[in-house]
């Protein structure tokens, strides 16, 4: 029986991203590090926005 999570679109996108990121990391570690830094800043900003909005409600 297939894992229902694997059928989810976000799971497939995440798996594709992991594969693409691994290829970038092998080709250019500096570029991979820069992408990782950008993604982390987006996550932290999203968390800050979510916390601010939930505190205002």
C-alpha positions as CSV (number, residue, x, y, z in Angstrom):
1,X,0.0,0.0,0.0
2,X,1.5,3.4,-1.0
3,X,2.3,6.0,1.6
4,X,-0.5,8.6,1.4
5,X,2.1,11.3,2.1
6,X,4.1,10.4,-1.0
7,X,0.9,11.1,-3.1
8,X,0.7,14.6,-1.8
9,X,1.8,17.3,-4.2
10,X,4.0,19.1,-1.6
11,X,5.8,15.8,-0.9
12,X,6.6,15.4,-4.6
13,X,7.7,19.1,-4.8
14,X,9.9,18.6,-1.7
15,X,11.4,15.4,-3.1
16,X,12.2,17.2,-6.4
17,X,13.7,20.1,-4.6
18,X,15.9,17.8,-2.5
19,X,17.2,16.2,-5.7
20,X,17.8,19.5,-7.5
21,X,19.5,21.0,-4.4
22,X,21.8,18.0,-4.1
23,X,22.8,18.5,-7.7
24,X,23.5,22.2,-7.0
25,X,25.5,21.4,-3.9
26,X,27.7,19.0,-5.8
27,X,28.3,21.4,-8.6
28,X,28.7,24.6,-6.6
29,X,28.9,24.4,-2.8
30,X,29.0,28.3,-2.5
31,X,25.8,28.6,-4.6
32,X,24.1,26.0,-2.5
33,X,25.1,27.8,0.7
34,X,23.7,31.1,-0.7
35,X,20.4,29.4,-1.6
36,X,20.2,27.8,1.9
37,X,20.8,31.2,3.5
38,X,18.1,32.8,1.4
39,X,15.6,30.0,2.3
40,X,16.4,30.3,6.0
41,X,15.8,34.0,5.9
42,X,12.4,33.5,4.2
43,X,11.4,30.9,6.9
44,X,12.4,33.2,9.7
45,X,10.5,36.1,8.2
46,X,7.5,33.9,7.7
47,X,7.6,32.8,11.3
48,X,8.0,36.4,12.5
49,X,5.0,37.5,10.4
50,X,2.9,34.5,11.6
51,X,3.7,35.2,15.3
52,X,3.0,38.9,14.9
53,X,-0.3,38.3,13.2
54,X,-1.4,35.7,15.7
55,X,-0.5,38.0,18.6
56,X,-2.6,40.8,17.1
57,X,-5.7,38.6,16.8
